Amino acid sequence: MPHPARSLPARRRHALGHTPRFTPLTLALAGLFALGTGAAAHADGGAPDGETAVTLGTVTVSARRAEEQLKDIPFSVTAISGEEAEARRLHSLEDVLRQTPGVDFVTNMGVANTTLRIRGVGALQKVSGDDTSVILNVDGMPMSASSATLNVLDVERVEVLKGPQGTLFGRNSEAGAVNIVTRKPTRWFEGQVRAEIGQDHHRLVEGVVSGPLSDSVAARVALRSSGIDNHIENARDGKPLNKPREQTGRASLLWQIGADTTLNFSAGREVQKHRDWVYLLHPYGDPAQIDGPPGGESNRRAVNRYNAELMHNFERSVLTLLSGYSRTHHDSTTPIYEGRTYTQLIGFAPDASWSSVVREKAWNHEVRLASAPQARVFWVVGLNSYRADRSLDRIDSYDTFYPDNPTASDTFRDFTTDADAIFAEATYPLTDATKLTLGGRYTREKKTYKALWIASPDNSSPIREARDNQKLSDNYATGRVALGHALSPQLNVYGIYARGYKAGGFDDEGTNFTALQPDTPYKAATVNSYETGLKFESADKRLAWNTALFLNRVKNDHMLMFDPMTMATNKDNRDTESRGLEVDAQWRATRGLTLSGGIAYTRARIKGTGSAGAASDVHSGNGVPEVPRWGATLSATYETALPAMLGMANPRLNAKLTNRYVGKRPADPQNTFDLKAYNKLDLRLGLQQGGTEIYLWADNLLDERYDLYGYYIAPYFPGGSDARIGAPGRGRSLGVGISVMF
């Protein structure tokens, strides 16, 4: 294939990154340095007399199911506050995770194909919607990785817990967990409204109101509606491929039953429409184009969540009863063959489409007893029960090019999961400076799978109907042991060993049974994880930094092998190993300037040959797909008072500049090609008077062109053309917003 840049005019090469690799990062660093220099000159010389010292503030998290200071946790945790997410315009969990070094977020052509990896640990290519290595936890309700596109609306904080978290967060946390804590109702009246408009018909409107309903009951309501035109153009009509829309709402009640007893109930609903799951031929064009029937790609995803949490404070412990329920309904229709891609592969664009309906219901119940806050010995014990019923139906699908395509059918699949667990963890002070942590969890898990396949009338297969019915059960233990030591009141050192586990299961796309062949379950995956690190907080609380070295050895993680010529799927298990270094820091440089950021180095490799041997073309020593060796985030926040202007008596300037760097990474397990490194620079500049702020924002300020993922399709016949497919990130987007707090 010709090099993509050589087929473009010279003026486009710069936009595609054909300049020195670190030019955007250098510009960002230079801008931050200039901002910091100016801020120091202003802030250090102009602070009013008598003001208190400037500090970063204390970071409190619930990474171990109890409120603790971040510096006391014996493993790596990245916490992003709701205020920080709003200031950086991180509207979805996807946005938050993409800004976290060491976390890889990939959405690759389908509802089951949202993949999360932490430190290189996770499926090489997902086999099913349940094949996730990072658990998402929303106020105690576990969600699958396919929910990673959820809105971050009115949250207290998002915690990214790195390393196996099976001890307290349970199943499917082989690589880590993401803990989302929403804001609770307040006993005083408060609220906020926000509106934005921008390029590509971007618009956002949201509102929050909270306050008491009586002496013992308070309520909170948060709503958001947003939309933007797709940055991908349909080549057939020159219009945006679709117009994604999102509506989110959540209501919560806090009842103070007694002096020591509270009940918190929340109900939320989120609807996403027209999020594209498509692929494009690379190079994508300017603008990026797809060739398909107008209106041929559509989808709608609705998620409802309900949580109830009862807490009672005893003299020396806290009892928590938690129940949660979620319901997901996802409808999607998409063409099978993208026109530009298949014109290159076979000379024409076949007519084919599939439609899917996914429904899932999940229940989670937990009883937990934990030590009282600030207790000398931290401990928590509990019982957990989880159940999920999921169906995946593919209906009204057809294929005029490949009439034997097994997806040209009506297929009905049902999956159930039942998991019960007991868990405990304790941190005991061996001395005043040294603490030992021991934790474990034992889980019994059962899964069932039923499938019915009915060939469509145009499908020429001699087999007209097929069924599959399987069961799987597993018992497993996870846990960790950690040792922490305070070298000084400001500096802690720790080491931790953790064992993670991801249960086996059934293929969402298995088609062997349609030819009366077995679709065997995929195996469970295990990880042995080792980490050592330092956590520092200066005595004046103006500087904090954390450093971690890690090693993960994974046995039997999962890989789905897909043949685009026959639409057949097969499963393989591969061992992987990842090792690396992470550093993050926050510095309150002056009264007005705060610098923060992190950098991650990850070396993730595939080990061994797997059950499919060399036929899979995935060799030992290949890089784990989509895991960059280097990733980094650097952010500068500057706030200062301004002289009276424009009728404002006490205006304030709020500025935030953030650069995210993602290094070169292999596109697929075969390491067919690499995705190029890129920088994404975002800016927010606001003018505030009292509780009202008007701000300008620029997303991807330097208009960097980058790939969200990539995939290689081999030639269909000897001497034919191959194809590289993927999807581009959005280019530069500008807009204005207003926020009013009351």
N, C-alpha and C positions, 0 to 999 in steps of 0.2 A: 504494500500500500504506500502511496506517496506520503511524505511528511505533511501533516495538515497545514502547517504554517506556509509552506511553499506555494500553495494554491491560492493564497490570499494576497491582496495588495500589501505593500510595505507599511502603509499607514495602519493596518489591522494587526501587524505583528506585535506592536507595543501593547495593544489592548489584550492580546492573548498571552502576554507574559514573556515575550521573546526579547527581554532586556535582562540585565544582571539580576539574579534571582532575588536578592534581598533589597532591591530598590524600594518597594513599598514599605518594608519593615524599617529600612533606614530612614525614610521620610517620616514614618510614624514616631520613631525614637527621637528624631531631631525636633519634631513638633512638641513632643512631651518635654524634652529638655528645655526648649524655649519657653514653654508654658510654665514649667517649674521655676526657671530662672526669674521670669517676670513675676510669678506669684510670690516667690521668696522675697523679692525686693519690696513688693507691696504689703504682704501680710506681716512679715516680721517687723516692719517699721511702722505699721499703722494700727496695731492692736490697741484698743482702749485700755487705760489703766484699770486694774482691779478685776479683770476678767479671769476666769478660772483656766487652768491648764488644759490644753487640747489633747485628747486621747482618742484611741480607736474605739473604745467601748468594749464591753465584755460580750463574747459570742457564746450563747447558750444553744445547745442542740439536744435532740432526743434520739440520738443514734443508737442508744442502748435501752430504748423504751422508758427512759427516765430523763429528767432535765439534768444536764451536766454542762460544765464549761468545756469548750472545744479542746483546750490545751490538756485536759485530763483524760481524754479518750486515747486508749493505747493502740490506735490504728489511724490511717489517713481518712479524714473527712473534709470535704469541701462544702462550705455553707454559703449560700447566696440568699441574702435577705430579700423580702418583698420590695423594700424601698430600692435596693440595688437593681432588682429585675425591672422595676418601673423606670428607673433612671436610664437604664441601658436598653429600654424598649424590647425586653425579652418577653414577648407576649405568649409564647408557647413553651412547653417543657422541651420540645425539640430545640428551640433557640437557646435555652439554658444549657443543655447538654453539649451542644456544639461549641459553647464558649468555655468548656471545662477541659483543660489539657489532660490527656490520658484516657479520655472517653471518646469512643468512636460511634457515631450515629449514622446509619445508612438505611434509606428507604429505597428498596430495589424492586420495582414492578409488581406490587401486589400487597394485599392486606396482610398476608402471613410473613412478609419479607421486610419488616422493620427490624433491623438488627442492632443491638446494643452490645458493645464490648468495652470492658474496662481493663486497661493495662494489657491489651492484646488477648484477653480471655473471652471466649464466646464461640458460637458456632461459626465454622468456616463458611458455610452457606446453609441457611435455616431449612429445616425439614418440615416444620409445622408451626402453627401459631403458638403452641405450647413450648416450643424449643427456644427458650429464652434464658440467658445466663445472668440477667440483671432484673431483679424484681422492682416494680414500681409500687410504692405504697402511698396511698392518698388517705390521710387521716386514719391509718390503720387498715384500709381496705386494699389488699394486693390486686394489682392489675398487670396484664401481660405487656410486653414491649410494644405490641401494636397500638397501645394507648399512649405512646410517647409523643404523639402530636397534640395531646390535650392542652387546653389553654392554661396558662399560669395567671389566674385571676384572683386578686385579693388574697394572696398567700402571705403567711408570716415568714416562711423561709423554705428553701429547697436544699436538702442535704444529700450530697453524693458520697456514699460510703464505699470505699475502695477495698477490695479483697473480699473473700468469701464471707457472707453474712447469714449463713444458714442457721447459726445458733439462735438468733432472735428474730430474724425476718423470714426464715423458713425456706420453702421449696423455691427452686429456680433463682437462687441468689449465688450461683457458682462464682461469679466474677465480682459481685457487689450488689448494692441496693440504692435506690433513689427514694428518699423519704420526703414527702410533700406535706407540709403542715399549713393548713389554711388559717386565716384570721378568725378569731372567735368573737361573738357578740360582746359589746362593751356595756358597762353600767353607766355610761355617759353618752350623750348624743354626739355623733360625728358622722361625716359623710364626705364624699368626693364625687365629682363628675369630670369626665375627660372626653375630648373630641379631637380627632385628627383627620386631615385630608392630605393627599399626596399624589404622586405620579401613578400612572396606570390605574386611575380611579380608586386609589386606596382611600378607605374611610374606616373610621373606628369611633364608636360611641360606647362609653361605659359609665356606670354609676354604682356607688356603694353608699348604703345608709345603715347605721347601727345605733342602738340605744335601748334603754329600759322600756319594758312593757308594764312592769309592776315592780314591787320591791324585791321580788325574787326571780323574775323572768326577764331576760334580755334577748333581743333578736338582731339579726344581721342579714341583709339582702345585697347581693352583688350581681350585676348584669353587664353583659358585653355583647355588642354586635359589630362585626368587622367584615371587610371584603376587599378584594383587589383583583384586577384582571390578570390572567395568566401571562407570564412573560414569554411563553412559547406560542408561536403563531401557526395557525393551520394553513398550509401552503395552498389549499384548494380555494379558500375564500379570503385569505389575507387578514382574517380576524383572530383575536386571541382564542387559543384552544378551548378555554372555558373561563368561567368567572368564579373562582373559589369564594365561598361565603361561610361564615361561622357565627353561631349564636350560642352563648353560654350564660347560664344562670345558676345561682346557688343561694339557698336560704338556710339559716341555722338558728336554733334556739338554745339558750343556756339557762337552765333552771337550777337555782340554788335551793336544793331540797331542804338542806339543813346546814348548820355551821360547818360540817365536815363532809358534806355530800353534794355533788353536782352531777347533773345530767346534761350532756351536750348532744343535740340531734341536728343533723344536716342532710339536706336533699339537694342534689345538683343534676343538671341536664346540660348536655352539650351536643350540638348538631353541626356537622361539617358537611358541606356540599361541594362537589366538583374539585376535590383535591386530586390531581392527576397522578396516575400510577403508570404512566407511559414511558416508552423509551424512544430515543432519537438516534439517527445515524450521525456519527462523528466524522468530520467537523459539523457542528450543528447549524451553521449559517448565521447571518447577521441581518435581521434577528433570527434567533433559533427557530427552526421550522420542523413541523411534523406533517406527514402526508396521510390523511385519513378522512373518512366521511365526516362532514360537519355534524356535530351532535352525536357522533358515534361513541364518544368516550364520556361517561357520566358516572357519578357515584354519590352516595349519601350515607353518612355514618352518624348514628345517634347513640349516645352513652348516657345512661341514668345511673346515679350512685346515691345510696342511702346509708348513713352511718349513725349509730347510737353508741355513746360512750358514757358509762356510769363510773364515777370515781368517788371513793370514800377514803378519807384520811383517818387512819388509826394513830395511836400515839407514836408508834415506831415503824409504821409501814403504810403503804398506799395500795388499796385494792382497786383494780380496773376490770370492768366487764365491757367488752367491746363486741358489737355485732355490726356487720356490714353486708350490703347486697348491691350488686351491680348488674345492669342489663345492657347489652350491646346489640345493635342491629345495623348491619352494613350491607347495602345493595350496590353493586357495581356492574357496569357494562363497558367492555373495551375491545377494540379490534385486535385480532391475534397478530396480524402481519402489518407492520408499519410500512407505508408505501415506498419511501426513499430507500429504506434498508433492503427491502426485498427486490426492488428494481435493480439494486447493485448486486444482490446475491444471485437472482435467478432471471432477471430481465423484465419482470412485471410485478404488479402488486395484487396478490390474491385477495379474494373477498372472504373474510372469516371473522367471527366474533364470538366471544363468550360472555356469559352473564353469571354472576355469583351472588348468592345471598348467604350472609353469615349472621348467625344469631348465637348469643352466649349469655348465660345466666350464671352468676357466681355468688356463693354465700361464704362468709368468713366469720367465725366466732372464736373469741379468745377470752380466757380468764387469766389475770396476771396479778401477782402480788410482788411488790418491790419495796426496797428499803426507803425510808423517809428521806427527803432531800437533806443534803449535808451530813448524812450518817457517816460514821467513821468507816464502816464496812458497806460497800455497795453490793447489793444482791437483787436478783429478780428470778422468779420461778413462774411457770405458766403452762397452760394447756391450750391447744389450738386445734380447730376443726375447719377444714376447707372443702368445698364441693363446687364443681363447675360442670355445666352441661353446655356443650357447644355443637352447633350444626353448621355444616358447610355444604351448600347445595349449588350445583352448577346446572342451569336450565336454559333452554332455548338457544343452545350453542350450535354453531354450524361451521363448516370448513369446506369451501368449494375447491381448494387446492389439494388437500390431503384427505380424501373421503374416509380413510380408515383411522383418522385421528381419534383416539379414544376420548378426547375432550368434546368431540361432536356428539353430544349425548345429553341425557338428563341423569345427573349423578347426585345421590343423596347420602351424605356422610354425617354420622353422629358420634361425638366423642364425650366421654364422661371422665371426671377425675375426682377421687375421694382421697383426702389426706388427713390423717390425725397425728398430732405430735405432742410431745412433752419436752420442755426445755428449761434450762436454768443457767445462770451465770453469776459469778461473784468476783469481786475485787477485794482482796484482803491485804492490809498493810503489814508487811513483814517487819518493817522498821518505820520510823517517821519519814524516811525518804524513799523507801522501796515498796512497791505494791505488786502482788501477784494476781493475775486474772485467769480464771478457769471457767470454761463454758461448754455446754454440750446440748445436743438436741437429738431425739430419736423419733423417726417418722415412719409411719406405715402408709403406703400409697397404693391405690388401685386405679387402673384405667380400663375402659372398655371402648371398643370401636366397632361400629356397624356401617356397612356401605351397601348401597343398591345402585347398579349401573344399568341404564336402559339406552340402547343405541338409538340415535336419531334416525328418522326415515331415510335420510340421504347417506347414512353411514353404511358402507358396503361390507362391514365385518360380518362373518358368518355367525358369530356369537351375538345374540340379540339382547341378552340379559345376564347379569352376573351379580353375585352377592359375596360379601366378606363379613366375617364376624370373629372378633378376637378379644382376648383379655390379657391383662398384664398386671402383676403385683410386685411390689418391691418394699423392702424394709431397709432403712439405712440410717447411719449416724453421722452427724456433722458436729464440729466443735472447734475450739481454739484455746490456746494457752498463750499468755502474754506476761511479760515482766517489764515494769516501768520503774525508773529511778530518777529522782530529782537531783540533778547535779548541783543546782542552786535554786533559789526561789524563782528564777526566771527561766531556767533551762531544764527540760525533761528529756530523757533518752528512753527508748522503748524497743522491745523486740517482740515479735508475735509469729506464731505458727497457727495456721488455720486450714481446716480440711473442708472443701466444698463438694457439693454433689448436685447433679442435674439428672433427674429420672429419665428413663427411656420413654418411648411413646410411639405414635403411629403417624405415618406420612399423610399430610394434607392432600397431596397430589398423586398418591400411589395409583398406578394404572395397571400393574401386573395382573391384578385379579380379573381385569376385563378380558385377559387372554387365558384365564384359568390357571395363572401362576401365582405363587404366594407373594404377598407384600409383608415381609417380616418386620417386626418392630425394630426401631433403632435402639441402640444400646444406651445405657446410662453413661454419663461422663463424670469424672472425678477430678479434683484439683488439690494439690498440695501447695500451699502458698506460704512464703516466708517474707517477712518485712522487718526492717529495722529503721529507726528514724530519730530525729530530734525535733522538739517543739520549743520555741522560744518566744517569750513576751517580755519586752523591756520593762524596767521598773517604773518608768514614766508612762507606760502603756501607749507609746507612740509608734513602736515598731514591733511587728510580730512576723515570724517566719517559721516554716516547717520544711523539713527535708526527709525524704524516704527513699530507701533502696529496697527493691523487691525482686523476688524470683517466684514464678508460677510454673508448675509442671502439671500439665493436663493430660489425662488419659481418656481416650475414646470420645473426643468431641465430635460434633456432627457435621456432615457435609452432604448436601443434596446435589446429585449429578443429573443434569438435564440435557437431553438431546433435542435441539430445536427442529431437527429434520423429522423426527418421529413423535415428538412430544412425550417421549418416554422418560421416566424418572427412575433413579436408583439411589441407594443410600450407601454411605461409607462412614467409617469412624477413623479419625486420625488423632494422634497425640500431637501436642504442641508444647512449646516452652517459650516463656517471655521473661525478660529481665530488664531492669532499667532503673532510672533515677527520676525523681520528681522534686521540684522546689517551688514553693509559693510564698509570697510575702505581701505584707501591707505596711505602709509607712505613712504616718501623718507628718509630712515633711514640714508644713507650716500650718498656721491657723486655717488657711483656706485651701491648701493643696494636699490631696491624698493620692499616693501612688500605690497601685496593687497589680499583681500579676502572678503568673506561674509558668513554668517550663517543664516539659516532660520528655524524657528520652526513653524509648521503648524498642527493644529488639525482640521481635516475636517471630518464631520459626515453626514450621511443620516438621514433625519428627516421624520417622518410620514410613512404611509403605502402605499400610491400611489393608482392609480385607479385599478391596477390589484390585490390589496390586498396581502394576504399571499401566493398566488399561485406563485408569482414570486420568493419567497424564498430570498427576499432582505428585511431585517428587519430594523426598526428604530433603530438608534444607530450604525449601521455598518459604518466602515470607507469608505470614498470615495476612489475608487480603484486607485492604482498606485501613491498615494500621500504620500510621506514619512513624518513622523513626524519631522525628522531632515534631513537637507541637508546643505552642506558647500563646499566652494571652497577656497583654499589657494594657493597663487602663490608668488614666489620669482624671481626677475629679478636682475641679477648682470652683470655690464659692467665695464670693466677696460682696461687701456692701458697695453701692454706687452712690454718687451724689444725686440729689433730687433731679428728676427729668421727666418730661412728657406727662406732667401732672401727677407723677408718683412721688410721694414724700420720702419713702425709704425703699428704693428698689434694690434688688440683689441680682447678681449675675451667677448663674449656675451653668457650668460647662463640664462635659464629659467626653473624652476621646478614648476609644478602645480599638486596639488592633488584635486580630486573631490570626495566627500563623499556623498553617497545616502543611507539613512537609510532604515530600514525595512518598507515595505508597503504592504497593502492588494492587492492581485492580481486581484480580481473581486468584483463587487458590493455585491455578496453573502458572501464575506469574507471567501471563502472556504479554502484558505491557504494564507500564506504571502510569498512575495519575500524577500530574505535575503539582509541585508545591504552589501555594498561593497565600496571599495576605488579604484580609478583609478588614477595612478600616471604617469605623462607624463614629459619627459625631452627633452630639445633642447639645444645643446652646439655648438657654432659657433666660428670660427676664421675669423676675418675680416681685410682686408687691403684696405683702400679707399672705393670704392663702391662695392667691391667683397667680398663675404662671403661664406665659405665652412662650412657646419654644419652637425652634427650627430643628429639624433632624435630617441627617443624611446617612443612609444605609449603603454600605459598600461605596464609600466616598470616592475611591480611586477607580471605580468601574472595573474591578478585577474580574476576569473571566476564569471560571473554574468548574471542575466536574464534581457532581454529587456522588456518582459511582460510575463504573465502567464494566463492560462485558464484551467478550470476543466470540464471534460466530465464524466457524470455519467454512471454507467453500462447500457448496452443496454437491459439486461434481468436479472431477479432475480438470485443472486449468481454469476453474471458475474464480470469481472474486470472493474474498472474505469481507467481513464487516466488523467494525467496532461500534458498539452502541453505548449509550449512557444518558445522562441528563445534566443540563447546565444549571448552575446557580443563577439567581437573579442578579442583574447588573445594578448600576447605581440607581438609587431611588431617593427622592427628596420630598419633604413635606413640612407641614406646620401643624402645631397642636396647641390646645389650651387645657389647663387643668385648674379646677377650683376646689379647694378643701374648705369644709365648714364644720 
